[in-house]
């Protein structure tokens, strides 16, 4: 099954690179993009058959930090980002794999004595990410049919004045956030607009949630 890990490592590396590109292009939720980039690169390192070049404690600090950051935002009613809860779940899942499975080993519990409890936790996390992937997929299909927005975890809208007619505000709903992002993309070249688009972000959510589902199931 080593070839499966190679494929997953390459896919996660691509996701990390995508979010790093979006981080350089976006003016909105830069912390959220950085968190997704770290998650993609972290999963790529864990899946890599060549081993992880980054020491385990470094990853633990990174994901503990992002988890605490977004947990604080969630407590403050989502100020600054709209998908804080999802980022917290991602950080928890990465910390779970790093500590319970052994650094760099997505499968197995590394001889941990509480195997049953860890298996339940892994199954719950896998179910959450599978649900998230299906939810995002449903929204992409609905958007393709012209029935709804495709965003599954809206990012913060661009700053005020980024584009004429942009709707900005902490109380703006998903549809308003979509209009704001679309307005901001209108001034960008075609390829960059695709990288920045809500559809691209939603597709990345699906791929990353799928990879995390496989990783959590590998802990069983």
Protein Blocks (a to p, Z undefined) as FASTA:
>chain_A
ZZmmmmmmmmmmmmmmmmmmmmmmpcblmmlmmmmmmmmmmmmmmmpmnbpfbdfklmmm
mmmmmmmmmmmmmmnnopoiaklmmmmmmmmmmmmmmmmnoghiagcjehpaklmlmmmm
mmmmmmmmmmmmmmmmmmmmmmmnopacfbfbdcddddehkaghiacdjkbcfklmmmmm
mmmmmmpcfklmmmmpmklmmmmmmmmmmmmmmmmmmmZZ
